[in-house]
Amino acid sequence: MGKILVIDDDRSTLHLIEDGPTPVGRLKRRLAAAVRRRHAALTIAVSDALRQWYLAEFGVPASHVVTVR
């Protein structure tokens, strides 16, 4: 599975968790996380599971990641 990165008006959205990413896939997701940290004031996850994964994987402040339902 791939991820979609959308940054608009200081918000970024998370849609999918990569299942078993390749080394290149891991690099891409690290780069995407760095772009989010630098340019997005808020990251929006589409599920609680995705939000928890993102917080654990990248160590971003919980106040910067919300879930939409």
PEZICOR-V996269 format. One record per residue. N is the residue number from 1. SS is DSSP state (alpha for helix, beta for strand, coil for the rest). PSI is psi in whole degrees, -180 to 180 (NA if undefined). Layout:
n->{N N}
ss->{SS SS}
psi->{PSI PSI}
This chain:
n->{1 2 3 4 5 6 7 8 9 10 11 12 13 14 15 16 17 18 19 20 21 22 23 24 25 26 27 28 29 30 31 32 33 34 35 36 37 38 39 40 41 42 43 44 45 46 47 48 49 50 51 52 53 54 55 56 57 58 59 60 61 62 63 64 65 66 67 68 69}
ss->{coil coil coil coil coil beta beta beta coil coil beta beta beta beta coil coil coil coil coil coil coil coil alpha alpha alpha alpha alpha alpha alpha alpha alpha alpha alpha alpha alpha alpha alpha alpha alpha coil coil beta beta beta beta coil coil alpha alpha alpha alpha alpha alpha alpha alpha alpha alpha alpha coil coil coil alpha alpha alpha beta beta beta coil coil}
psi->{151 173 155 129 118 122 121 126 47 21 147 145 143 131 -40 153 130 133 107 57 152 170 -41 -40 -40 -41 -45 -41 -33 -42 -42 -40 -39 -40 -44 -47 -37 -37 -17 125 -25 134 132 121 150 -2 159 -38 -43 -41 -47 -42 -47 -44 -45 -40 -37 -4 32 155 137 -29 -12 -2 123 162 135 144 NA}
